[in-house]
Amino acid sequence: MATASQRPTRERLLDAAADLLHRKGYSATGLSEVTERAKTPKGSLYFHFPGGKEQLGAEALAASGARFREGIQAIVKDAPDGPSAVRDLAGMLALGLSSTDYQLGCPIATTTLEAASSSPLIRDAADRAFGSWIAALQERLSADGYNDAAANKLSIFVLSALEGAMVLARATQSTAALDIASEALADLVDHTPLEKS
């Protein structure tokens, strides 16, 4: 098994940037810190990311978004129905928060809030990440019999509510907001008046 320093340079840079963006946001993430964590010279960063910090940030967000999507897909695949998927997803988010002492929430949100209005690359990466998460939830709801439009609307609402609950959880240092949102959303998914096919 390869040690961290034996992994490809580009991969190490992406992982280091993704972790720092998740923890600190875009402005507070410096390229020197990224290269130090990746154990690579700064020239390597510009070789792999000629667009500099903006390109690195956008690609790191894309990688984080893809990893998170895989987690969502695994949850919705294993869940017997939409309400269970929502509860399990909220549980995964709560565990992620509590296990990091509320330091790490959504891997995309901090950078999106900070940099999406000034960087089309960051905005596009965030949009694609969130869109892929919505699509994973939508697939689960479609399997429960919701038509495409209803499944899409409900998936957007579920993700929006869980994102907000994560912010509250970080502020209160408690998963209570996620627990409450989880139950309310599961009930909504189970009893929603939105049309089914």
C-alpha atoms as a printed R data frame, in Angstrom:
    type eleno elety resid chain resno       x      y       z
1   ATOM     1    CA   MET     A     1   0.000  0.000   0.000
2   ATOM     2    CA   ALA     A     2   1.368  3.409  -0.986
3   ATOM     3    CA   THR     A     3   2.208  5.916   1.704
4   ATOM     4    CA   ALA     A     4   0.683  9.397   1.491
5   ATOM     5    CA   SER     A     5   3.828 10.819  -0.117
6   ATOM     6    CA   GLN     A     6   3.832  8.057  -2.767
7   ATOM     7    CA   ARG     A     7   0.360  8.965  -4.019
8   ATOM     8    CA   PRO     A     8   0.239 11.049  -7.213
9   ATOM     9    CA   THR     A     9   1.037 14.718  -6.629
10  ATOM    10    CA   ARG     A    10  -2.188 15.959  -8.208
11  ATOM    11    CA   GLU     A    11  -4.260 13.717  -5.944
12  ATOM    12    CA   ARG     A    12  -2.384 14.885  -2.839
13  ATOM    13    CA   LEU     A    13  -2.936 18.527  -3.789
14  ATOM    14    CA   LEU     A    14  -6.653 17.970  -4.352
15  ATOM    15    CA   ASP     A    15  -7.057 16.143  -1.042
16  ATOM    16    CA   ALA     A    16  -5.154 18.813   0.874
17  ATOM    17    CA   ALA     A    17  -7.153 21.615  -0.733
18  ATOM    18    CA   ALA     A    18 -10.469 19.821  -0.170
19  ATOM    19    CA   ASP     A    19  -9.713 19.331   3.520
20  ATOM    20    CA   LEU     A    20  -8.614 22.935   4.022
21  ATOM    21    CA   LEU     A    21 -11.612 24.340   2.127
22  ATOM    22    CA   HIS     A    22 -13.898 22.175   4.241
23  ATOM    23    CA   ARG     A    23 -12.284 23.337   7.475
24  ATOM    24    CA   LYS     A    24 -11.411 26.961   6.743
25  ATOM    25    CA   GLY     A    25 -13.185 28.155   3.606
26  ATOM    26    CA   TYR     A    26 -11.770 29.689   0.458
27  ATOM    27    CA   SER     A    27 -10.176 32.931   1.694
28  ATOM    28    CA   ALA     A    28  -8.421 31.332   4.653
29  ATOM    29    CA   THR     A    29  -6.982 28.510   2.535
30  ATOM    30    CA   GLY     A    30  -3.534 29.524   1.339
31  ATOM    31    CA   LEU     A    31  -1.601 27.819  -1.426
32  ATOM    32    CA   SER     A    32   1.490 27.518   0.769
33  ATOM    33    CA   GLU     A    33  -0.543 25.583   3.326
34  ATOM    34    CA   VAL     A    34  -1.946 23.349   0.584
35  ATOM    35    CA   THR     A    35   1.511 22.500  -0.768
36  ATOM    36    CA   GLU     A    36   2.869 21.970   2.741
37  ATOM    37    CA   ARG     A    37   0.083 19.499   3.545
38  ATOM    38    CA   ALA     A    38   0.486 17.787   0.187
39  ATOM    39    CA   LYS     A    39   4.272 17.616   0.723
40  ATOM    40    CA   THR     A    40   4.957 19.019  -2.712
41  ATOM    41    CA   PRO     A    41   6.729 22.130  -4.048
42  ATOM    42    CA   LYS     A    42   4.631 25.115  -5.070
43  ATOM    43    CA   GLY     A    43   5.758 24.740  -8.688
44  ATOM    44    CA   SER     A    44   3.961 21.386  -8.799
45  ATOM    45    CA   LEU     A    45   0.726 23.082  -7.857
46  ATOM    46    CA   TYR     A    46   0.921 25.446 -10.822
47  ATOM    47    CA   PHE     A    47   1.964 22.594 -13.096
48  ATOM    48    CA   HIS     A    48  -1.161 20.620 -12.218
49  ATOM    49    CA   PHE     A    49  -3.426 23.643 -11.713
50  ATOM    50    CA   PRO     A    50  -2.288 26.406 -14.076
51  ATOM    51    CA   GLY     A    51  -5.408 28.368 -13.144
52  ATOM    52    CA   GLY     A    52  -4.041 28.687  -9.601
53  ATOM    53    CA   LYS     A    53  -6.171 28.776  -6.483
54  ATOM    54    CA   GLU     A    54  -9.473 29.181  -8.297
55  ATOM    55    CA   GLN     A    55  -8.951 26.098 -10.459
56  ATOM    56    CA   LEU     A    56  -7.624 24.097  -7.516
57  ATOM    57    CA   GLY     A    57 -10.580 25.172  -5.383
58  ATOM    58    CA   ALA     A    58 -13.142 24.286  -8.035
59  ATOM    59    CA   GLU     A    59 -11.602 20.867  -8.667
60  ATOM    60    CA   ALA     A    60 -11.279 20.175  -4.935
61  ATOM    61    CA   LEU     A    61 -14.967 21.033  -4.484
62  ATOM    62    CA   ALA     A    62 -15.849 18.712  -7.351
63  ATOM    63    CA   ALA     A    63 -13.880 15.888  -5.719
64  ATOM    64    CA   SER     A    64 -15.493 16.520  -2.313
65  ATOM    65    CA   GLY     A    65 -18.913 16.665  -3.929
66  ATOM    66    CA   ALA     A    66 -18.345 13.350  -5.708
67  ATOM    67    CA   ARG     A    67 -17.252 11.626  -2.479
68  ATOM    68    CA   PHE     A    68 -20.285 12.979  -0.626
69  ATOM    69    CA   ARG     A    69 -22.572 11.893  -3.491
70  ATOM    70    CA   GLU     A    70 -21.217  8.353  -3.160
71  ATOM    71    CA   GLY     A    71 -22.170  8.397   0.523
72  ATOM    72    CA   ILE     A    72 -25.684  9.593  -0.299
73  ATOM    73    CA   GLN     A    73 -26.054  6.989  -3.034
74  ATOM    74    CA   ALA     A    74 -25.010  4.212  -0.651
75  ATOM    75    CA   ILE     A    75 -27.543  5.395   1.925
76  ATOM    76    CA   VAL     A    76 -30.462  5.684  -0.490
77  ATOM    77    CA   LYS     A    77 -29.603  2.339  -2.088
78  ATOM    78    CA   ASP     A    78 -29.672  0.542   1.262
79  ATOM    79    CA   ALA     A    79 -32.777  2.321   2.597
80  ATOM    80    CA   PRO     A    80 -36.066  0.466   2.170
81  ATOM    81    CA   ASP     A    81 -37.972  3.687   1.451
82  ATOM    82    CA   GLY     A    82 -37.720  7.484   1.229
83  ATOM    83    CA   PRO     A    83 -38.405  8.254   4.914
84  ATOM    84    CA   SER     A    84 -35.722  5.776   5.995
85  ATOM    85    CA   ALA     A    85 -33.275  7.297   3.497
86  ATOM    86    CA   VAL     A    86 -33.887 10.777   4.918
87  ATOM    87    CA   ARG     A    87 -33.398  9.566   8.498
88  ATOM    88    CA   ASP     A    88 -30.228  7.672   7.557
89  ATOM    89    CA   LEU     A    89 -28.814 10.649   5.674
90  ATOM    90    CA   ALA     A    90 -29.468 12.971   8.610
91  ATOM    91    CA   GLY     A    91 -27.855 10.387  10.887
92  ATOM    92    CA   MET     A    92 -24.745 10.319   8.698
93  ATOM    93    CA   LEU     A    93 -24.548 14.126   8.807
94  ATOM    94    CA   ALA     A    94 -25.022 14.188  12.588
95  ATOM    95    CA   LEU     A    95 -22.286 11.598  13.069
96  ATOM    96    CA   GLY     A    96 -19.935 13.577  10.827
97  ATOM    97    CA   LEU     A    97 -20.516 16.710  12.880
98  ATOM    98    CA   SER     A    98 -20.264 15.145  16.320
99  ATOM    99    CA   SER     A    99 -17.196 13.056  15.437
100 ATOM   100    CA   THR     A   100 -15.307 16.197  14.361
101 ATOM   101    CA   ASP     A   101 -16.405 18.233  17.385
102 ATOM   102    CA   TYR     A   102 -18.649 20.276  15.042
103 ATOM   103    CA   GLN     A   103 -15.674 21.467  13.001
104 ATOM   104    CA   LEU     A   104 -16.741 19.888   9.715
105 ATOM   105    CA   GLY     A   105 -20.178 20.278   8.219
106 ATOM   106    CA   CYS     A   106 -21.062 20.225   4.551
107 ATOM   107    CA   PRO     A   107 -17.918 19.884   2.392
108 ATOM   108    CA   ILE     A   108 -19.271 22.403  -0.121
109 ATOM   109    CA   ALA     A   109 -21.291 24.979   1.844
110 ATOM   110    CA   THR     A   110 -18.526 27.081   3.426
111 ATOM   111    CA   THR     A   111 -16.712 27.710   0.163
112 ATOM   112    CA   THR     A   112 -19.975 28.226  -1.737
113 ATOM   113    CA   LEU     A   113 -21.185 30.904   0.646
114 ATOM   114    CA   GLU     A   114 -17.840 32.644   0.579
115 ATOM   115    CA   ALA     A   115 -16.715 32.448  -3.051
116 ATOM   116    CA   ALA     A   116 -19.565 31.497  -5.405
117 ATOM   117    CA   SER     A   117 -20.623 35.091  -6.026
118 ATOM   118    CA   SER     A   118 -17.135 36.091  -7.175
119 ATOM   119    CA   SER     A   119 -15.941 32.936  -8.939
120 ATOM   120    CA   PRO     A   120 -17.839 31.297 -11.791
121 ATOM   121    CA   LEU     A   121 -15.601 28.206 -11.454
122 ATOM   122    CA   ILE     A   122 -16.427 27.779  -7.767
123 ATOM   123    CA   ARG     A   123 -20.119 28.469  -8.382
124 ATOM   124    CA   ASP     A   124 -20.274 25.897 -11.185
125 ATOM   125    CA   ALA     A   125 -18.497 23.236  -9.114
126 ATOM   126    CA   ALA     A   126 -20.856 23.827  -6.194
127 ATOM   127    CA   ASP     A   127 -23.914 23.785  -8.455
128 ATOM   128    CA   ARG     A   128 -22.863 20.460  -9.989
129 ATOM   129    CA   ALA     A   129 -22.143 18.944  -6.561
130 ATOM   130    CA   PHE     A   130 -25.466 19.980  -5.063
131 ATOM   131    CA   GLY     A   131 -27.250 18.910  -8.243
132 ATOM   132    CA   SER     A   132 -25.734 15.432  -8.029
133 ATOM   133    CA   TRP     A   133 -26.891 15.092  -4.414
134 ATOM   134    CA   ILE     A   134 -30.409 16.177  -5.355
135 ATOM   135    CA   ALA     A   135 -30.391 13.640  -8.196
136 ATOM   136    CA   ALA     A   136 -29.444 10.839  -5.779
137 ATOM   137    CA   LEU     A   137 -32.329 11.747  -3.468
138 ATOM   138    CA   GLN     A   138 -34.671 12.151  -6.416
139 ATOM   139    CA   GLU     A   139 -33.852  8.646  -7.615
140 ATOM   140    CA   ARG     A   140 -34.879  7.252  -4.215
141 ATOM   141    CA   LEU     A   141 -38.172  9.176  -4.233
142 ATOM   142    CA   SER     A   142 -38.890  8.162  -7.811
143 ATOM   143    CA   ALA     A   143 -38.486  4.535  -6.717
144 ATOM   144    CA   ASP     A   144 -41.179  5.252  -4.099
145 ATOM   145    CA   GLY     A   145 -43.579  6.297  -6.864
146 ATOM   146    CA   TYR     A   146 -43.168 10.076  -7.044
147 ATOM   147    CA   ASN     A   147 -43.270 11.549 -10.524
148 ATOM   148    CA   ASP     A   148 -40.116 13.339 -11.691
149 ATOM   149    CA   ALA     A   149 -41.321 16.861 -10.911
150 ATOM   150    CA   ALA     A   150 -42.531 15.970  -7.414
151 ATOM   151    CA   ALA     A   151 -39.418 13.929  -6.625
152 ATOM   152    CA   ASN     A   152 -37.200 16.824  -7.763
153 ATOM   153    CA   LYS     A   153 -39.032 19.441  -5.679
154 ATOM   154    CA   LEU     A   154 -39.051 17.266  -2.602
155 ATOM   155    CA   SER     A   155 -35.356 16.380  -2.987
156 ATOM   156    CA   ILE     A   156 -34.427 20.064  -3.228
157 ATOM   157    CA   PHE     A   157 -36.460 20.791  -0.114
158 ATOM   158    CA   VAL     A   158 -34.923 17.898   1.841
159 ATOM   159    CA   LEU     A   159 -31.369 18.937   0.947
160 ATOM   160    CA   SER     A   160 -32.076 22.598   1.731
161 ATOM   161    CA   ALA     A   161 -33.531 21.739   5.138
162 ATOM   162    CA   LEU     A   162 -30.655 19.421   6.038
163 ATOM   163    CA   GLU     A   163 -28.068 22.018   4.966
164 ATOM   164    CA   GLY     A   164 -29.759 24.578   7.225
165 ATOM   165    CA   ALA     A   165 -29.941 22.084  10.079
166 ATOM   166    CA   MET     A   166 -26.194 21.486   9.772
167 ATOM   167    CA   VAL     A   167 -25.532 25.200  10.162
168 ATOM   168    CA   LEU     A   168 -27.708 25.289  13.287
169 ATOM   169    CA   ALA     A   169 -25.994 22.170  14.613
170 ATOM   170    CA   ARG     A   170 -22.579 23.780  14.262
171 ATOM   171    CA   ALA     A   171 -23.797 26.963  15.953
172 ATOM   172    CA   THR     A   172 -25.399 25.119  18.880
173 ATOM   173    CA   GLN     A   173 -22.783 22.336  19.089
174 ATOM   174    CA   SER     A   174 -25.666 19.880  19.113
175 ATOM   175    CA   THR     A   175 -27.293 17.552  16.599
176 ATOM   176    CA   ALA     A   176 -30.763 18.474  17.895
177 ATOM   177    CA   ALA     A   177 -31.596 20.541  14.794
178 ATOM   178    CA   LEU     A   178 -30.677 17.610  12.543
179 ATOM   179    CA   ASP     A   179 -32.731 15.220  14.657
180 ATOM   180    CA   ILE     A   180 -35.779 17.496  14.440
181 ATOM   181    CA   ALA     A   181 -35.326 18.122  10.715
182 ATOM   182    CA   SER     A   182 -34.868 14.409  10.110
183 ATOM   183    CA   GLU     A   183 -38.183 13.473  11.685
184 ATOM   184    CA   ALA     A   184 -40.100 16.323  10.068
185 ATOM   185    CA   LEU     A   185 -38.645 15.580   6.628
186 ATOM   186    CA   ALA     A   186 -39.214 11.837   6.932
187 ATOM   187    CA   ASP     A   187 -42.833 12.504   7.844
188 ATOM   188    CA   LEU     A   188 -43.179 14.896   4.913
189 ATOM   189    CA   VAL     A   189 -41.665 12.405   2.473
190 ATOM   190    CA   ASP     A   190 -44.019  9.728   3.805
191 ATOM   191    CA   HIS     A   191 -47.182 11.866   3.728
192 ATOM   192    CA   THR     A   192 -46.456 14.588   1.205
193 ATOM   193    CA   PRO     A   193 -49.375 15.813  -0.921
194 ATOM   194    CA   LEU     A   194 -47.111 16.100  -3.976
195 ATOM   195    CA   GLU     A   195 -48.353 13.972  -6.831
196 ATOM   196    CA   LYS     A   196 -47.222 10.431  -7.306
197 ATOM   197    CA   SER     A   197 -47.147  8.749 -10.696
